[in-house]
Amino acid sequence: MTSQTMQQIEAQVQQLLTRAGLKTLGWFGDDAGCGLLIGNVGSGLWPSFSGSAEYADGLPNPMDRWTVSIVGPVARELGADIRYPFGDTVWPFQHYARQAMGIDQSPIGLLIHPEFGLWSAFRAALIFEREGDAIAPMIAVSPCDSCVDKPCLSSCPIGAFTPQGFDYRSCKTHVASADGAACFTNGCLARQACPVGKDHAYSPEHQNFHMCAYI
């Protein structure tokens, strides 16, 4: 697969995904072929998803099922294999993202992008047969290296982010309680405290959807 061919395929995929608010996020190398990472930046997917049958039907995992309904036909049209960050098979999507986007881990564990901050997510990967040289991974650039105050670490009301890792049990208990109403309604306060990519922050409805799923 030549560089020009990759550009053409990416442009075609993006055209097919634009109406759903999904984006191509870059290429990564894989033993099975050449992978194109797909996800969302900010709440670009929210209008399409919140108006979908999957969102309204009350069945489990609506966003995952919506993703399959959107990306599955694109994979079939282009003859690509497809992988998801959900389901029975666990694929290394954080590794894919590090290669494709040149991003690194933030102090609160989420991968952080120099432009999008903490407000991108990975929904699928299309795998194409690869010919020629391997894809060189993007060089990671972390905005956290120059962030002195690191407000993400001091904004959690219960101090769930510690040197030992993320205390998710205490976090979930807090979010589900009356004291955690702000987190439940508006999303993770530590995530919101990051100064990078604030223009891409999820809408309140989008953040609340994820919090409901979380607890």
N, C-alpha and C positions, 0 to 999 in steps of 0.2 A: 504494500500500500504506500503510494508516494505521498509526499507532504501535500501536494495540490489535491490529490484525491481525498485525503483526510479533511482538508478545508471544505471541499465540495460536500462531503457527507455530513460534516458538522452543520453546514449552512442548511442542508435539506432537513436534518433532524430538528434544528431550531425552528425552521418554518412550520413544521408539523406540530411543534409543541407550544408555539407562542400563544395561541388562543387559550390554552389551559394554564398559562402563567408559569410554565416550567422553563428551565434554561439548560443549555449545555454548559458544563463547567470545566471542560478540558479532557485531554487524552492521557491514558496511562498504559503502561506495558503489562502484559499478562501472559502466562505460559500458553493459554488457550487462544491468544490473539491480541487484538488491539482494542482497548476499552475506552468508551466515551462516557464520562460521568454525567449524570442528569440529576438536577435538583431544583430547589427554589431559592431565590434570594428575596429576603423580606417576605411580605405577604402577597407576592405576585400571583400565587396560585389560589388565594382565598376566594375571589369572586367565582371562579370556575368550580372549585371544590364545594363551597357553601351552597351553590345552586344545583348540586348534583343529586342524583337519586341515592347514591351511597351515603351522603351526608344526612339525608332525610329519612332513611328507612329504619333507623333504630337498631340495626344489626352491628355486631362488633367490628372493630378495626375499619372504620369508614375511609380514612385517608389512605390506608394501604390498598383497599379494594378499588378506590378511585384511581390510584396510581396505576394499578394493573390495567384498568379500563382505558387509560390514556396512553400509556407507554407500550403496552402489549401490542396493539395494532401497528405502532410505528416500527417495532422490532420485526413483526411479520412482513410488513411492506418492504423493508430494507434487507431482509434475510439475515438478521443479526440474532445471536443468542442474547438472552436477557437475564440479569441478576437483580435481586432486590435486597435491601437491608432488613428484610423481614421474611418470615416463612421458615421452613424446616432446615434449609441450608444456611449456614452462617458464613457470609462472605466478608472479607476484610475491607469494608468501605472506608474506614479512616485511613488505611494504607493507600487505597485508591485516591482519596482526596489529597493526601500529602503529595503524591506524585503529580496528579493532574493540576492542582491549584497552587502548589508551593506554599502550603500553610502548615502551621505548627500548633501545638497545644497551648492553651491559655492556662493561667493559674487555677481556674476553676474546672479544668478538664476538657471543656469544649474546644474544638479547633477554631482558630481565629484567623480571619482573612484581613489583609491590610486595608482593604476598601470596605468590605461588607461587615467587618467585625465578627460578632457572634451570631449573625442573622442570616446564615445560609444553612441548608440542610440537603441531604443526599437521598434521592428517592429511587434511583435505579442506575444500572449501567448496561450499555449495549456493547456486546463483544463481537468484533468483526475479525475475519481472518487477516493475518498480518503477513506482509511480505517485506523484505528488506531489513534495514537496521532497526535495532530496538529503539523505543521511544525514551529519550532522556528525561528523567523526572525534573519538574520545575524546582528551582532552588527556593527553599523555605525562607521567608522573611517574616519575622514576628514583630508586630507593633508593641508587644509586651516588653521587649528588651529595652525600649526607651521610655516606658511608662514607670515613673518613679513612685507615684502614690498607690497604684494598684487598687482602686476603689472597689473592684469586684470582690476582694478578699475581706473588706470591712463592712460590706453592705448587707450581708445576710443577717436577719434579725436574731437568728439562733446560732450563728457561727458554725454552720454546717460544713464549711470548707476549712479543713485543717491540714497541717503538715502530713498527717497520716492518711489523708484522702477525704473523699466526700462522704459525709454521714447521711446517707439517703434515708435511713429509717427515721431519724429525727426530723429531717426535712419533710417527708411525707406526712408524719404525724402533725407537724406544725401547719402545713398547708391545708390539711383537712379540718383544722380546729378554727374556732372563732378568732383567735389571735392571728391566724394566717390569712385573713380575708383579703388583705392587700396583695399577697402573693398569689392567691387563688384567682383573684379577679384580673390582676394586671400582669401576671407572669413573674418569673424569678427576678427578685430585686437585685441580686448580684449580677445577673446578666444585663439588666438594664443600666447598671452603674458604669459599665464599660464605656469609655468615651469614643471608641472607634466604631464607625459605621452606624451612628444613631439614626441617620436618615433611612436606614433599611430595617429598623426595628419592626417587629411584627405588630399588627393592629391589635387592639384590646381583645376583639373577638377571637382572633387567631391564637393569641397567647392563652386565653381562657380555655379554648378547646384543648390545647396540649396539657394544661393543668388538670382539667377534668380527666383526661386519659391517664395522666401520671398517678393520680390518687385512686 
